[in-house]
Amino acid sequence: MKKSSFFKSLPFKLLVGVVIGILAGLALNANDGTGLTNAILNIVVTLKYVLGQIISFCVPLYSSRICADPASFYCDRCRWTERTAGDGV
């Protein structure tokens, strides 16, 4: 199994996204009061709300699909197969 680079890993990408978000927030806060800054922040807050609603809707659907028929769910990483579905693993 080939070991992936740290820079291509999900935790690194999430950390970079958080740092970019903090820097963008600080930059927009420095220009507080301008119309452009308020417009950008309104768009970001709206996108955050909409994506949060979509995620909140989709996660229970995905979870219920797995719980309804766990024998049909297969995951290479967690080794969940029909053989281990009834073992409580």
TAPETA-V728263 format. One record per helix or strand of 2 or more residues. SS is the DSSP state (H for helix, E for strand). FROM is the first residue (numbers start at 0). LEN is the number of residues. If there is no record, write none. Layout:
# TAPETA-V728263
ss=SS from=FROM len=LEN
ss=SS from=FROM len=LEN
This chain:
# TAPETA-V728263
ss=H from=5 len=3
ss=H from=9 len=21
ss=H from=34 len=34
ss=H from=69 len=3
ss=H from=81 len=4
